[in-house]
Amino acid sequence: MGKASRNKLERMGRTVSVTHEPEEPQNWPHGHVGVELTDPDEDECIEVTIHGVRHYLHSTTARELSNMLVTKIDEWNGTAEKAGFHGV
């Protein structure tokens, strides 16, 4: 299955949101991100909040997100270290 472009999603009536880091840290890290287990009556079991936007995920989706983030952070660390900076 192909990926839908942003414009196609917008034409279909789906809202696409973009967030960026705030200019100044706000209660780091809790003001930026949060992860909780959902209530038993929710279909999804993980709640992820990023910059005030709540996302409800199945555990398999949350695991894949975690795996993808670790991969990209490792990639970023390699780039940063080559430039003489510390990784995270």
Summary of the structure (lengths in Angstrom):
residues: 88
radius of gyration: 16.4
end to end distance: 34.0
largest distance: 48.8
contacts: 166
relative contact order: 0.09
helix: 34%
strand: 17%
